[in-house]
Amino acid sequence: MNARVTLHGSAAAAAYSDVTGKLVRDVHKPEVANRLVASLDTANSRRAGVIGVSEERHGPPPHVRLNILYLPVTSDGEQITHFFAYGRLDRLEDHE
């Protein structure tokens, strides 16, 4: 499975280097893409929203935690055609 990214809002597009229209596996490292696709697969199979949490502690600070909610969207009540994703990015303190 793969997904195509559609970002709305200039702040989101700027934060992600405007990956609008690109495939998830083409714009993320394999481990990130795998987590994202696994979250979408879970939301799809449960037919319900899922929350993913990821922390980035590699490299120089600031380190961040991403909390993201994936909601499956269907227009016919059967086939999921889109996912709505809401993300919150928080800076991690050095002592966490």
Order of alpha helices (4+ residues) and beta strands (2+ residues): alpha-alpha-alpha-beta-beta-beta
